Amino acid sequence: STATVIYVCPVCQPDPCATCHNHYCAAHAHACLRCGMTYCADCLDKEPTCPTCSTIKQEGRAVHIEDEPCSMDARVRNLPGAYNWLRADNANYSIYRGQATLLPEVTVAVDRKTRQVLAVRKISLMDSLRSRFGR
């Protein structure tokens, strides 16, 4: 099968996809189930998670969240201190994944330009296990 290439005006849609850098319209946008950020349909066509969230365990680097600028946001600051954090970046976002025993997994998405926390998402233990071991 051949992929359909959709050209979108960079003036109408100035921010390209954070992973493939193609411009896309709202009709061809999908939100990642982990970080909640929007990516083009090509990047989320086969998987429900963006390439950054899908590879953060392999390619992310360990960080101390209290040393990161996002820790100033109350939603991040108020998370329990038991989490171990990984960080991975794409063109638009810094994605943080926090894991701790018997606590829900947490994903924090930060705009790389403004350093504003865009989303703090908790993934239930059951959903986390499903994503690790299949459905």
Secondary structure as the mmCIF struct_conf table of DSSP 4:
data_model
#
loop_
_struct_conf.conf_type_id
_struct_conf.id
_struct_conf.beg_label_comp_id
_struct_conf.beg_label_asym_id
_struct_conf.beg_label_seq_id
_struct_conf.end_label_comp_id
_struct_conf.end_label_asym_id
_struct_conf.end_label_seq_id
HELX_LH_PP_P HELX_LH_PP_P1 ALA A 3 VAL A 5
TURN_TY1_P TURN_TY1_P1 PRO A 10 CYS A 12
BEND BEND1 GLN A 13 GLN A 13
BEND BEND2 ASP A 15 ASP A 15
TURN_TY1_P TURN_TY1_P2 ALA A 18 CYS A 20
HELX_RH_3T_P HELX_RH_3T_P1 ALA A 26 HIS A 28
STRN STRN1 ALA A 29 ALA A 31
TURN_TY1_P TURN_TY1_P3 LEU A 33 CYS A 35
STRN STRN2 THR A 38 CYS A 40
TURN_TY1_P TURN_TY1_P4 ALA A 41 LEU A 44
BEND BEND3 ASP A 45 LYS A 46
BEND BEND4 PRO A 48 THR A 49
HELX_RH_AL_P HELX_RH_AL_P1 PRO A 51 GLU A 59
STRN STRN3 ARG A 61 VAL A 63
HELX_RH_3T_P HELX_RH_3T_P2 ILE A 65 ASP A 67
BEND BEND5 GLU A 68 GLU A 68
HELX_RH_3T_P HELX_RH_3T_P3 PRO A 69 MET A 72
BEND BEND6 ASP A 73 ASP A 73
HELX_RH_AL_P HELX_RH_AL_P2 ALA A 74 ARG A 77
TURN_TY1_P TURN_TY1_P5 ASN A 78 ASN A 78
BEND BEND7 LEU A 79 LEU A 79
TURN_TY1_P TURN_TY1_P6 GLY A 81 ALA A 82
STRN STRN4 ASN A 84 ASP A 89
BEND BEND8 ALA A 91 ASN A 92
STRN STRN5 TYR A 93 GLN A 99
TURN_TY1_P TURN_TY1_P7 THR A 101 LEU A 102
BEND BEND9 LEU A 103 LEU A 103
STRN STRN6 GLU A 105 ASP A 111
TURN_TY1_P TURN_TY1_P8 ARG A 112 THR A 114
STRN STRN7 VAL A 117 ILE A 123
HELX_RH_AL_P HELX_RH_AL_P3 LEU A 125 PHE A 133
#
